[in-house]
């Protein structure tokens, strides 16, 4: 399986937000020139067939002060230890502030809708019912500006910083590979989720809610509706795109809260190999 970050569509998105694109065989490499420091390169979620020397040579070719790589290998892979040891023996160092999530939750969408709902904790099932009772309505929308405004308000005063990335992702992935769900209360938007799709996987890419939305349990209803819609679309997996990783407590400390939220929907914990830098 190929991660969405290694697709042509994602590469075009990265180009739109200012990254230069290189290819190492069939693998996308993203480069950005940093003030004073020079070139920084990253390789997100490449397939687990590595020409290690080519990676080292690429860093030299790009005159990059640093190159980071996030191998697309889970801890259950039979070659996990061998590949990890090879990276370390060649001088790669563990990155303690990963640029890609190193642990995530994935939900199997091939189960029936009834079983998916039963996999929710009792608290989450109650929250879905309460949101419905509170007359929160979730609709599929093409109004990305409403979602951007919600996120800007949530992250005020720094909300303006997220706008270019959100607009670029919408431009590149919608309508074929993106879906926007908005939660409304009394005709006003109070929360939303942007899903991206690739290879039968639904990615929980952006999510946001206003305080009133949280009080009305809109975030829980949004995820439940996202699960149902991703399933109807034919997706087999719903990827929550990151949870707290005890291996990197400083980097993911702020993730504890939404990790507990995500765990309420069930799913299988997937632990990836750590990110490396050289």
C-alpha positions as CSV (number, residue, x, y, z in Angstrom):
1,X,0.0,0.0,0.0
2,X,1.2,3.5,-0.8
3,X,0.7,6.3,1.6
4,X,-1.0,9.4,0.3
5,X,2.1,11.5,0.9
6,X,3.8,9.5,-1.9
7,X,1.3,10.3,-4.6
8,X,1.4,12.6,-7.6
9,X,-1.5,14.6,-6.2
10,X,0.2,15.2,-2.9
11,X,3.4,16.2,-4.6
12,X,1.5,18.8,-6.6
13,X,-0.1,20.0,-3.4
14,X,3.4,20.4,-1.7
15,X,4.6,22.3,-4.8
16,X,1.7,24.7,-4.4
17,X,2.7,25.5,-0.8
18,X,6.3,26.2,-1.7
19,X,8.2,22.9,-1.6
20,X,10.5,21.8,-4.4
21,X,10.0,18.3,-5.6
22,X,12.7,15.7,-6.4
23,X,12.3,11.9,-7.1
24,X,14.6,9.2,-5.8
25,X,13.6,6.4,-8.1
26,X,9.8,6.3,-7.5
27,X,9.9,8.1,-4.2
28,X,9.0,11.7,-3.7
29,X,11.4,13.9,-1.8
30,X,10.3,17.4,-0.7
31,X,12.9,20.2,-0.3
32,X,12.6,23.7,1.1
33,X,15.2,26.4,1.4
34,X,15.4,27.8,4.9
35,X,16.8,31.2,5.7
36,X,20.5,31.1,6.7
37,X,20.5,27.3,7.1
38,X,20.0,26.3,3.4
39,X,18.1,23.4,2.0
40,X,16.0,21.0,4.2
41,X,14.7,17.8,2.7
42,X,12.2,15.3,3.9
43,X,11.0,11.9,2.6
44,X,7.5,11.1,4.1
45,X,6.4,7.5,4.2
46,X,8.5,5.8,1.4
47,X,8.0,2.2,0.7
48,X,10.3,-0.1,2.7
49,X,12.8,-0.8,-0.1
50,X,15.7,1.5,0.6
51,X,18.8,2.3,-1.3
52,X,20.5,3.8,1.8
53,X,23.5,5.2,-0.1
54,X,21.3,6.9,-2.6
55,X,19.6,8.8,0.3
56,X,23.0,9.9,1.6
57,X,24.1,10.9,-1.9
58,X,20.9,12.9,-2.4
59,X,21.5,14.9,0.7
60,X,24.9,15.8,-0.6
61,X,23.5,16.6,-4.1
62,X,20.9,18.9,-2.6
63,X,23.5,20.5,-0.3
64,X,20.9,20.0,2.4
65,X,21.9,20.8,6.0
66,X,19.4,18.1,7.1
67,X,17.4,15.3,5.5
68,X,14.6,13.5,7.4
69,X,12.9,10.3,6.5
70,X,9.7,8.6,7.9
71,X,9.8,5.0,6.8
72,X,6.4,3.5,6.0
73,X,7.0,0.4,8.1
74,X,5.0,-0.8,11.1
75,X,6.4,-2.5,14.1
76,X,4.8,-5.8,13.0
77,X,6.8,-5.9,9.8
78,X,9.2,-8.9,9.8
79,X,12.1,-6.7,8.6
80,X,11.5,-3.9,11.1
81,X,14.5,-4.6,13.3
82,X,16.8,-5.2,10.3
83,X,15.9,-2.0,8.6
84,X,16.0,0.1,11.8
85,X,19.4,-1.2,12.7
86,X,20.7,-0.5,9.1
87,X,19.6,3.2,9.4
88,X,21.3,3.6,12.7
89,X,24.5,1.8,11.7
90,X,24.8,4.1,8.6
91,X,24.7,7.2,10.8
92,X,21.1,8.1,10.7
93,X,19.8,9.4,14.0
94,X,16.4,9.0,15.6
95,X,14.3,12.2,15.2
96,X,12.7,13.0,18.6
97,X,10.3,15.5,17.0
98,X,8.8,13.5,14.1
99,X,7.5,15.3,11.1
100,X,5.0,12.5,10.3
101,X,2.9,10.7,13.0
102,X,4.7,7.7,14.3
103,X,1.6,6.1,15.9
104,X,-1.9,6.1,14.6
105,X,-5.3,4.5,15.0
106,X,-7.0,2.8,12.1
107,X,-10.6,1.6,11.9
108,X,-11.6,-1.4,9.8
109,X,-14.5,-0.1,7.7
110,X,-15.4,-3.5,6.2
111,X,-17.4,-4.2,9.3
112,X,-21.1,-3.5,9.3
113,X,-22.3,-0.1,10.4
114,X,-23.9,-1.7,13.4
115,X,-20.6,-3.3,14.5
116,X,-18.8,0.0,13.9
117,X,-21.2,1.7,16.2
118,X,-20.8,-1.0,18.9
119,X,-17.1,-0.5,18.7
120,X,-17.5,3.0,20.0
121,X,-17.2,3.4,23.8
122,X,-20.4,3.9,25.7
123,X,-19.5,7.5,26.2
124,X,-19.0,8.1,22.5
125,X,-22.3,6.4,21.7
126,X,-24.1,8.6,24.2
127,X,-22.3,11.7,22.7
128,X,-23.6,10.8,19.2
129,X,-27.2,10.6,20.6
130,X,-26.8,13.8,22.5
131,X,-25.5,15.7,19.5
132,X,-28.5,14.4,17.5
133,X,-30.8,15.4,20.4
134,X,-29.2,18.8,20.4
135,X,-30.2,19.2,16.8
136,X,-26.7,19.3,15.4
137,X,-26.8,18.5,11.7
138,X,-23.8,17.2,9.7
139,X,-23.8,17.8,6.0
140,X,-21.4,17.2,3.2
141,X,-20.3,20.6,1.9
142,X,-18.1,22.4,-0.7
143,X,-17.9,25.5,1.4
144,X,-14.2,25.3,2.4
145,X,-14.3,29.0,3.4
146,X,-16.7,28.2,6.3
147,X,-14.3,25.5,7.5
148,X,-11.3,27.8,7.2
149,X,-13.1,30.4,9.3
150,X,-13.9,27.8,12.0
151,X,-10.2,26.8,12.2
152,X,-9.0,30.4,12.2
153,X,-11.3,31.1,15.1
154,X,-10.1,28.0,17.0
155,X,-6.5,28.9,16.5
156,X,-6.8,32.7,16.9
157,X,-4.6,34.7,16.8
158,X,-2.4,32.4,14.7
159,X,-5.2,31.0,12.6
160,X,-4.1,32.9,9.5
161,X,-1.0,30.7,9.2
162,X,-3.1,27.5,8.3
163,X,-5.0,29.1,5.5
164,X,-2.6,28.5,2.5
165,X,-2.2,24.8,3.3
166,X,-6.0,24.3,3.7
167,X,-6.8,26.1,0.4
168,X,-4.1,24.2,-1.5
169,X,-5.2,20.8,-0.2
170,X,-8.8,21.6,-1.1
171,X,-7.7,22.8,-4.6
172,X,-5.7,19.7,-5.3
173,X,-7.8,16.9,-3.8
174,X,-11.5,18.1,-4.2
175,X,-13.8,16.8,-5.5
176,X,-12.4,13.4,-6.5
177,X,-10.2,12.7,-3.4
178,X,-11.6,15.0,-0.6
179,X,-14.8,15.4,1.3
180,X,-15.8,18.2,3.7
181,X,-18.2,17.5,6.5
182,X,-19.6,20.5,8.4
183,X,-21.7,20.4,11.6
184,X,-24.4,23.1,12.0
185,X,-26.3,24.3,14.9
186,X,-29.2,26.6,14.3
187,X,-27.9,27.2,10.8
188,X,-24.4,28.2,12.0
189,X,-21.3,26.1,11.4
190,X,-19.8,24.9,14.6
191,X,-17.3,22.2,13.5
192,X,-15.9,20.3,10.5
193,X,-13.7,17.6,9.2
194,X,-11.8,17.4,5.9
195,X,-11.2,13.9,4.7
196,X,-8.7,12.9,2.1
197,X,-8.9,9.6,0.2
198,X,-6.4,7.4,-1.5
199,X,-6.3,3.7,-2.2
200,X,-9.4,2.7,-0.2
201,X,-8.1,4.7,2.8
202,X,-9.9,7.7,4.4
203,X,-7.5,10.1,6.1
204,X,-8.7,12.3,8.9
205,X,-6.7,15.2,7.6
206,X,-8.1,18.4,9.3
207,X,-10.7,18.7,12.0
208,X,-11.9,21.7,14.0
209,X,-14.7,22.7,16.3
210,X,-15.8,25.9,18.1
211,X,-16.4,25.8,21.9
212,X,-20.2,25.7,21.3
213,X,-19.7,22.8,19.0
214,X,-17.8,20.9,21.6
215,X,-20.5,21.5,24.2
216,X,-23.0,20.1,21.8
217,X,-20.9,17.0,21.0
218,X,-20.5,18.0,17.4
219,X,-16.9,16.6,17.1
220,X,-18.1,13.1,18.0
221,X,-21.1,13.2,15.6
222,X,-18.7,14.5,12.9
223,X,-16.4,11.5,13.2
224,X,-19.3,9.0,13.3
225,X,-20.7,10.6,10.1
226,X,-17.2,10.5,8.6
227,X,-16.9,6.8,9.3
228,X,-20.3,6.1,7.7
229,X,-19.6,8.2,4.6
230,X,-16.1,6.8,4.1
231,X,-17.6,3.3,4.3
232,X,-20.2,4.2,1.7
233,X,-17.5,5.6,-0.5
234,X,-15.9,2.1,-0.5
235,X,-13.0,2.8,1.8
236,X,-11.7,-0.1,3.8
237,X,-9.7,1.8,6.4
238,X,-10.2,5.0,8.3
239,X,-6.8,6.5,9.4
240,X,-6.9,8.9,12.3
241,X,-3.6,10.4,11.3
242,X,-1.7,10.3,14.5
243,X,-2.1,9.7,18.3
244,X,0.2,10.2,21.3
245,X,3.4,8.1,21.1
246,X,5.1,7.3,24.4
247,X,8.4,7.0,22.6
248,X,8.4,10.7,22.0
249,X,6.6,12.3,25.0
250,X,7.9,15.8,24.5
251,X,6.9,15.9,20.8
252,X,3.4,14.4,21.3
253,X,2.5,15.8,24.8
254,X,-0.1,18.1,23.3
255,X,-1.7,15.0,21.6
256,X,-2.9,13.4,24.8
257,X,-6.3,15.1,24.7
258,X,-7.3,14.3,21.2
259,X,-5.7,10.8,21.5
260,X,-8.3,10.0,24.2
261,X,-11.0,11.4,21.9
262,X,-9.9,9.2,19.0
263,X,-9.6,6.1,21.1
264,X,-13.2,6.3,21.9
265,X,-14.1,5.2,18.4
266,X,-12.2,1.9,18.6
267,X,-9.7,0.9,16.0
268,X,-6.3,-0.7,15.9
269,X,-3.2,1.0,17.1
270,X,-0.5,1.1,14.4
271,X,3.1,1.8,15.5
272,X,5.5,3.0,12.8
273,X,9.2,3.0,12.8
274,X,10.5,6.3,14.1
275,X,11.6,9.1,11.8
276,X,15.3,9.4,11.1
277,X,17.5,12.4,10.3
278,X,21.0,12.7,8.8
